[in-house]
Every structure is written in C-alpha cells, then in structure tokens.
Amino acid sequence: MPAKSRTYQPQKVRAALAAQTGALRAAVRALTAEQLDRPTGLGEWRVRELLAHLAVQLEFVPAHLDDPLEGRAPLDLLGWVAAVGTVAPLLDEQARTRAAEEFAGGPDAAAEAFDRAAEALTALLERPEAADPARRFEIRLGSMLLSDMLVTRLVETVVHAEDLADALGPEAFPGGFPHDRQAVAAVTRLLADAFADRAPGGAVELRIPPYAVVQAVEGPRHTRGTPPNVVEMDPLTWIRLATGRADWARAVDTAAVSASGERSDLRGHLPVLA
C-alpha cells in the first residue's frame, strides 16, 4: 500500500536540495556551445531549454514565497505527482521564453543565468521561513506545505540532471551524474509511493534498495514468506521508469530490472509522473 503518511525530514531535504543544486551548477559551468545545442529527448528541447526550465523551477519558490495565500485546496506530494503533468504546456512555454531571453548566448551567459536562479534558491534555504513546519505555499494545483514544495524541487533537480546527463553522453559524466544521495533517496521514495497510490493493492512487492519497498497492484495480498510477485531495481532505473525516461521491456531485457511472477509486468502502470 502507498505510504501516504511518509514524511521527509525538512533539514535533510534542504541540505540535499542545496547539494543537488550545487552539482547542477558545476555541470552547467562546464558546458560548451556545442553541448548547449544538443537535443535532450524531451520534445523539441535542447540543452538550452532544459536549463531554462530548471532555472524557472529553482527560482520559483523564492520568487513567490511572499505571495498572499488565496485559500486553494490542500495538495500533498502524491497529489502533486498525479497532477503536475496537467501544467506541462505552461512549463514548456516558460522554458522556451526563458531560453530565448537568458540562455540564447554562449556558455558563459548560460552559466550566469543558471547561477542567478540557483543562488536565489540556496539563499531561500537559509531563511527561517524555509524551516517553518506550518508555512504554506500555493501553486496552480493547490496549497502545499513549503516543506513539501521543496521536495518537489528535489524531483525537478534529480530527474532533469539525468536528462542533462543523457543529452551530454557518458563522456561528460563517466561515472554518471554526481547526484546527492539524499536527493535520490527522497525522489525514489516519493515515486514509489506514487506508484503504490496509482496501482493500489498488495500483489506485487516493488523493491528499490536501499531506499524503498512498497506493495501495490490488485490481486492476492502477500502476507508472509517470499512474495509471489517481486520487482527489483536500482534507484536511478526506477526514477527513469517512473518518469517515462526508460522503456520497461528494454530494462527487463538488459537485466536493469528483475521481475518475477505473473503480475510483475508493471508497464501498464508506468510512468507515474509524466
């Protein structure tokens, strides 16, 4: 069942977000003009548009933190995962506009623009408001706890760091993108919980060591012993599958995913965040 009561320690979230943002800043500073124009696999976005989207997401909370609350309906993290795809056209427009305005120049201009957005977020993380457990923050989709909103920024920075790594190729990150461990852990858990929420049940045990185990999918519930349907993979493979960046069949064929049992084919439930 989905861990609907799962909480994320705000101090760890802030530290992870600062570290993940720092890793992205370092990667952006190393980009060449040729790399900025590489395709990303995200529609028509090049690396420029991807960075512009990330810049919008990084500075969104500090830019709107003091906006007056309008009394929108409460929105939790699982609700955000389920609904954020509905604002994709707006996010695309924002990315294209920002790319044309601030990321159309060379590598230095792109790095400066990205740094400004990153610095706005890291400065916010040090403000007392960021540690207020009751502070709320409203977006189009509803009213979130600020602490939950910062978890969504972890999703943005981890998922799109992987997009950046894919666009640049292994020569840019021979060992993979240098993600913050706690950032990957939080995103893994949130997307696992979202999967269990989307496909409720207890027939399949999804294992993503060392961060998450959830039971999901309709069918006979496992109660003891070895579950009859087990799916296991590493965290980044799960994040890629859960966000539509990887193909289920290919992941199974290449042994990136271990799936046993007649109900262990999860492709009909993926992605959980699109």
Secondary structure, 3 states (H helix, E strand, C coil): CCCCCCCCCHHHHHHHHHHHHHHHHHHHHCCCHHHHCCECCCCCCEHHHHHHHHHHHHHHHHHHCCCCCCCCCECCHHHHHHHHHHHHHHHHHHHHHHHHHHCCCCHHHHHHHHHHHHHHHHHHHCCHHHHCCCCEEEECCEEEEHHHHHHHHHHHHHHHHHHHHHHHCCCCCCCCCCCCHHHHHHHHHHHHHHHHHHCCCCCEEEEECCCEEEEECCCCCCCCCCCCCEEEECHHHHHHHHCCCCCHHHHHHCCCEEEECCCCCCHHHCCCCC
